[in-house]
Amino acid sequence: MTGFLSGVAVVLVLSLIAGLLPVFRGGVPADRMLAAQLVGTTTVAILVLLAIATDMPALLDVALVFALLAAVTLVAFVAFGYRRVE
């Protein structure tokens, strides 16, 4: 089971790398924020899988912190950072 979970984590890391491309490429700020949210969600999933695979419950706490930071980042972006250009 550990091998399977590690394999899924590797696939998620590849997805994470693909999700970082729009962040570095630029474009509309909303698209970049959406890509950053994808990175945060994927990071949480990877940490949960690794916590189960390696039997390290402390990684679940780190995953929870990442999930909270991703939510706060999105709220801050909507409240302060994103100004619609018309």
C-alpha positions in Angstrom: 0.0 0.0 0.0 2.9 2.4 0.7 4.2 2.0 -2.8 0.7 2.8 -4.3 0.4 5.9 -2.1 3.9 7.0 -3.0 3.1 6.6 -6.7 0.0 8.7 -6.3 2.1 11.3 -4.6 4.5 11.4 -7.5 1.6 11.9 -10.0 0.4 14.8 -7.8 3.9 16.3 -7.8 3.9 16.2 -11.6 0.4 17.9 -11.5 1.9 20.5 -9.2 4.7 21.3 -11.6 2.2 21.6 -14.5 0.1 23.9 -12.3 3.0 26.2 -11.6 3.5 27.0 -15.3 0.7 29.6 -15.4 2.0 31.2 -12.3 5.4 31.9 -13.8 4.1 32.6 -17.3 2.0 35.5 -16.2 -1.3 36.5 -17.6 -4.5 37.7 -15.9 -4.1 38.0 -12.1 -7.2 35.9 -11.5 -5.8 33.0 -13.5 -2.5 33.2 -11.6 -4.5 33.1 -8.3 -6.4 30.1 -9.5 -3.2 28.3 -10.4 -1.8 29.2 -6.9 -5.0 27.6 -5.3 -4.4 24.5 -7.4 -0.8 24.4 -6.0 -2.1 24.7 -2.5 -4.7 22.0 -2.8 -2.2 19.6 -4.5 0.3 20.3 -1.7 -2.3 19.4 0.9 -3.1 16.2 -0.9 0.5 15.2 -1.2 1.1 15.8 2.5 -1.9 13.8 3.5 -0.7 10.9 1.3 2.8 11.0 2.7 1.5 11.2 6.2 -0.5 8.0 5.7 2.3 6.3 3.7 5.1 7.1 6.2 2.9 6.9 9.4 3.9 10.5 10.4 0.8 12.2 11.8 2.7 15.5 12.1 2.4 15.9 8.3 -1.4 16.1 8.8 -0.9 19.2 10.9 1.3 20.7 8.2 -1.3 19.9 5.6 -3.9 21.6 7.7 -1.7 24.7 8.0 -1.3 24.8 4.2 -5.1 24.4 3.7 -5.7 27.4 6.0 -3.0 29.5 4.4 -4.5 28.8 0.9 -7.9 29.9 2.1 -6.6 33.1 3.7 -4.6 33.9 0.6 -7.6 33.6 -1.6 -9.7 35.8 0.7 -6.9 38.4 0.8 -6.6 38.3 -3.0 -10.3 38.9 -3.4 -10.5 41.6 -0.8 -7.4 43.6 -1.5 -5.5 42.4 -4.6 -7.9 41.9 -7.4 -9.1 45.1 -9.1 -11.3 44.5 -12.2 -10.0 46.4 -15.2 -12.7 47.5 -17.7 
